[in-house]
Amino acid sequence: MEENIHWVLLPGMDGTGNLFAPFASQFDDPQNYTVISYPADYHVPYKQLPGYIKEQIPTNKKLVLLGESYSGPAAIMLAAEQNLDIGCLILVSSFAKFPSTFLKHISRVLPISLLLKLPIPNWLIKYYCFGEWYNQALGKMLQNNLGHKAGVIAQRLYDASQIDVVPLLPRLKMPCLYIQATKDKLVPPKVLVDLEKGIDKLHVIAIEGPHFILQARPEYCYGKLNERLKHF
């Protein structure tokens, strides 16, 4: 792929885009990427996200579209429209259909908006989010970006639990990469079944690390992605 490309980074469930800081710091020129932020004071449903995102990105450049975790389905929807020059779609620790995990179940039976207002125990962040890559800086960064607008994040979690963009996968004609964090305790490996069946040009990059792989191993992930992009 030619060097003159522009990266668009779609955030996880926090929606701030702030958690991309470790990964974004790998770029030599900040003009080469756009970090998308979602509104902090209201929820934008998945169906409206493609239009919301397009308002914030350059439409006259070849794009590398990266959807992290929660934003994976939105990235798939945007790429499936086929009206942007997307040279590569990258999904990181994400899914086309929300996996049946404890997150899906608690989103239906517990008052998540109330729970999110409480301080998240460090042991919980360490176990589920970072594992052996946990440090105080990463834990604090996550706490700071999840601790605001708990009601909005709860709505995102519920919306994600209902999403299924599997029927759109055959429309993805561009090269697609998937970063699979091998020690992800939030998104299980089984999400790849739908993705590999539906996407003709899917290349899986397995990287040892936790769900927040771009935060825990930003330099390694950046190097691996750029190495693969050279072949497209």
C-alpha positions as CSV (number, residue, x, y, z in Angstrom):
1,M,0.0,0.0,0.0
2,E,1.3,3.4,-0.9
3,E,2.8,5.6,1.9
4,N,0.3,8.4,1.4
5,I,-2.5,6.9,3.5
6,H,-4.5,8.4,6.4
7,W,-5.4,6.3,9.5
8,V,-8.8,6.7,11.1
9,L,-8.9,5.3,14.7
10,L,-12.4,4.4,16.1
11,P,-12.4,4.1,19.9
12,G,-13.5,1.3,22.3
13,M,-16.5,1.6,24.6
14,D,-15.1,4.6,26.5
15,G,-15.7,6.6,23.3
16,T,-13.2,9.3,24.1
17,G,-10.4,8.2,21.8
18,N,-8.0,9.1,24.6
19,L,-7.0,5.4,25.1
20,F,-5.3,5.6,21.6
21,A,-2.6,7.8,23.0
22,P,0.1,5.0,23.4
23,F,-0.6,3.7,19.9
24,A,-0.9,7.2,18.3
25,S,2.4,8.1,19.7
26,Q,4.0,5.6,17.3
27,F,3.1,7.8,14.3
28,D,5.9,10.1,13.1
29,D,3.4,12.8,11.9
30,P,0.2,13.5,13.7
31,Q,-1.3,14.6,10.4
32,N,-1.3,11.0,9.3
33,Y,-4.1,9.9,11.5
34,T,-7.5,11.0,12.9
35,V,-8.8,9.8,16.3
36,I,-12.6,9.8,16.4
37,S,-14.4,10.7,19.6
38,Y,-18.0,9.9,20.3
39,P,-20.2,12.3,22.3
40,A,-19.7,12.1,26.1
41,D,-23.2,13.4,26.9
42,Y,-25.4,11.2,24.7
43,H,-25.4,7.9,23.0
44,V,-25.1,7.6,19.2
45,P,-26.6,4.2,18.1
46,Y,-24.6,1.9,15.8
47,K,-27.0,2.7,12.9
48,Q,-26.0,6.4,13.1
49,L,-22.3,6.0,13.8
50,P,-21.2,5.7,10.1
51,G,-22.7,9.1,9.3
52,Y,-21.3,10.6,12.5
53,I,-17.8,9.3,11.8
54,K,-17.8,10.5,8.2
55,E,-18.3,14.0,9.4
56,Q,-14.9,13.8,11.1
57,I,-12.7,12.2,8.5
58,P,-11.1,13.3,5.3
59,T,-13.0,11.9,2.3
60,N,-10.3,12.7,-0.3
61,K,-7.6,10.4,1.0
62,K,-7.0,6.6,1.0
63,L,-7.9,5.4,4.4
64,V,-6.8,2.8,6.8
65,L,-9.9,2.3,9.0
66,L,-9.2,0.8,12.5
67,G,-12.1,-0.2,14.7
68,E,-11.1,-1.1,18.3
69,S,-13.4,-3.4,20.3
70,Y,-16.8,-1.7,20.5
71,S,-16.2,0.2,17.2
72,G,-15.6,-2.9,15.1
73,P,-19.2,-3.2,14.0
74,A,-19.3,0.5,13.1
75,A,-16.1,0.1,11.1
76,I,-17.6,-2.8,9.3
77,M,-20.8,-0.8,8.5
78,L,-18.7,2.1,7.2
79,A,-16.5,-0.1,5.0
80,A,-19.5,-2.1,3.7
81,E,-21.0,1.2,2.3
82,Q,-18.2,1.2,-0.3
83,N,-18.3,5.0,-0.8
84,L,-15.0,5.8,0.9
85,D,-11.5,4.9,-0.4
86,I,-10.6,2.4,2.3
87,G,-7.4,0.7,1.5
88,C,-7.6,-1.6,4.5
89,L,-10.0,-2.3,7.4
90,I,-8.4,-3.3,10.7
91,L,-10.4,-4.8,13.6
92,V,-8.7,-5.0,17.0
93,S,-10.1,-7.3,19.7
94,S,-13.5,-6.8,18.1
95,F,-16.4,-8.7,16.7
96,A,-19.2,-8.6,14.0
97,K,-21.7,-10.1,16.5
98,F,-21.4,-9.4,20.2
99,P,-20.1,-12.6,21.8
100,S,-22.1,-14.4,24.5
101,T,-20.0,-13.5,27.4
102,F,-20.6,-12.3,31.0
103,L,-20.7,-8.7,29.6
104,K,-23.7,-9.6,27.5
105,H,-25.5,-11.1,30.4
106,I,-24.8,-8.4,33.0
107,S,-25.9,-5.8,30.5
108,R,-29.4,-7.3,30.6
109,V,-29.8,-8.0,34.3
110,L,-27.7,-5.4,36.3
111,P,-27.9,-1.6,36.5
112,I,-24.7,-1.1,34.6
113,S,-25.0,2.7,34.7
114,L,-25.0,2.6,38.5
115,L,-22.1,0.1,38.7
116,L,-20.0,2.3,36.4
117,K,-20.3,5.2,38.7
118,L,-18.4,3.2,41.4
119,P,-14.6,3.1,41.3
120,I,-13.5,0.0,39.3
121,P,-11.3,-2.2,41.5
122,N,-7.7,-2.4,40.3
123,W,-7.8,-6.1,40.5
124,L,-10.7,-6.2,38.1
125,I,-9.0,-3.9,35.6
126,K,-5.8,-5.9,35.9
127,Y,-7.5,-9.3,35.4
128,Y,-9.9,-8.5,32.6
129,C,-8.2,-5.6,30.8
130,F,-4.4,-5.9,31.0
131,G,-3.3,-9.1,32.7
132,E,0.4,-9.3,33.2
133,W,0.9,-6.1,31.2
134,Y,-0.9,-4.1,33.8
135,N,0.8,-1.1,35.4
136,Q,-0.5,1.9,37.3
137,A,-0.3,4.3,34.4
138,L,-2.5,2.0,32.2
139,G,-4.9,1.4,35.1
140,K,-5.3,5.1,35.8
141,M,-5.8,5.9,32.1
142,L,-8.6,3.4,31.8
143,Q,-10.2,4.5,35.1
144,N,-10.1,8.2,34.0
145,N,-11.8,7.4,30.7
146,L,-14.5,5.1,32.0
147,G,-15.5,7.1,35.0
148,H,-17.5,9.7,33.2
149,K,-21.0,9.6,31.8
150,A,-21.7,6.1,33.1
151,G,-25.2,6.2,31.6
152,V,-23.8,6.7,28.1
153,I,-21.4,3.8,28.4
154,A,-24.2,1.6,29.8
155,Q,-26.2,2.4,26.7
156,R,-23.2,1.6,24.4
157,L,-22.9,-1.8,26.2
158,Y,-26.5,-2.6,25.7
159,D,-26.4,-1.5,22.1
160,A,-23.3,-3.7,21.5
161,S,-25.1,-6.7,23.1
162,Q,-27.7,-6.5,20.3
163,I,-25.5,-5.8,17.3
164,D,-25.1,-8.3,14.5
165,V,-23.4,-7.1,11.3
166,V,-22.4,-10.5,10.1
167,P,-24.6,-10.2,6.9
168,L,-22.5,-7.2,5.9
169,L,-19.2,-9.1,5.9
170,P,-19.3,-10.3,2.3
171,R,-19.5,-6.7,1.1
172,L,-15.9,-6.1,2.4
173,K,-13.8,-6.3,-0.7
174,M,-10.8,-4.5,0.7
175,P,-7.9,-6.3,2.5
176,C,-8.9,-6.8,6.2
177,L,-6.7,-7.3,9.2
178,Y,-7.7,-8.6,12.6
179,I,-5.5,-8.3,15.7
180,Q,-6.3,-11.2,18.0
181,A,-5.0,-10.6,21.5
182,T,-4.2,-14.1,22.6
183,K,-5.0,-13.4,26.3
184,D,-8.1,-11.4,25.7
185,K,-10.6,-12.1,28.6
186,L,-13.4,-9.9,27.2
187,V,-13.7,-11.0,23.5
188,P,-13.3,-14.7,23.0
189,P,-11.5,-16.3,20.0
190,K,-14.8,-17.7,18.7
191,V,-15.7,-14.3,17.2
192,L,-13.3,-15.1,14.4
193,V,-15.6,-17.9,13.1
194,D,-18.1,-15.4,11.7
195,L,-15.4,-13.0,10.5
196,E,-13.3,-15.7,8.7
197,K,-16.4,-17.2,7.0
198,G,-17.7,-13.8,5.9
199,I,-14.6,-11.9,4.8
200,D,-12.6,-13.2,1.8
201,K,-9.5,-11.2,2.5
202,L,-9.1,-11.5,6.2
203,H,-5.6,-11.8,7.6
204,V,-5.4,-12.6,11.4
205,I,-2.4,-11.3,13.4
206,A,-2.2,-13.1,16.7
207,I,-0.3,-11.1,19.3
208,E,0.3,-12.2,22.8
209,G,-1.4,-9.7,25.1
210,P,-4.7,-8.6,26.8
211,H,-7.9,-7.1,25.4
212,F,-6.4,-3.6,25.5
213,I,-3.6,-4.8,23.2
214,L,-3.0,-1.4,21.5
215,Q,-2.4,0.2,25.0
216,A,-0.3,-2.7,26.4
217,R,1.9,-3.3,23.3
218,P,1.5,-0.2,21.1
219,E,4.9,-0.3,19.4
220,Y,4.7,-4.0,18.6
221,C,1.2,-3.7,17.2
222,Y,2.1,-0.6,15.1
223,G,5.1,-2.4,13.7
224,K,3.1,-5.6,12.9
225,L,0.3,-3.7,11.2
226,N,2.7,-1.6,9.0
227,E,4.6,-4.7,8.1
228,R,1.5,-6.3,6.8
229,L,0.2,-3.1,5.1
230,K,3.3,-3.1,2.9
231,H,2.0,-6.2,1.1
232,F,-1.3,-4.6,0.1
